[in-house]
């Protein structure tokens, strides 16, 4: 399953909690209904914030755990070094809080 973030949230700016919730819901539904790999595509985004990532990705790690997500969720087209580091920090914080 390929999920293009900008298409789901309808914007090139991923900055709001509610947008993150939309992504979380899409991924969680797929995790619950199928064993297929989920490809989360960050292409076309101009801005990604912590608030968005906490709700989109952080909640996944709290609810599903590292092992399941590392096996099923793949990230692509996140190339900005700052965005990559922010994503890593969100995942680390979520795993520590779980």
Secondary structure, DSSP 8 states (H G I E B T S, - for coil): -EEEHHHHHTSSEE--HHHHHHHHHHHHHHHHH--S-EEEE-TT-SEE-HHHHIIIIIHHHHHH-HHHHHHHEEEES---HHHHHHHHHHHHHHHHH-
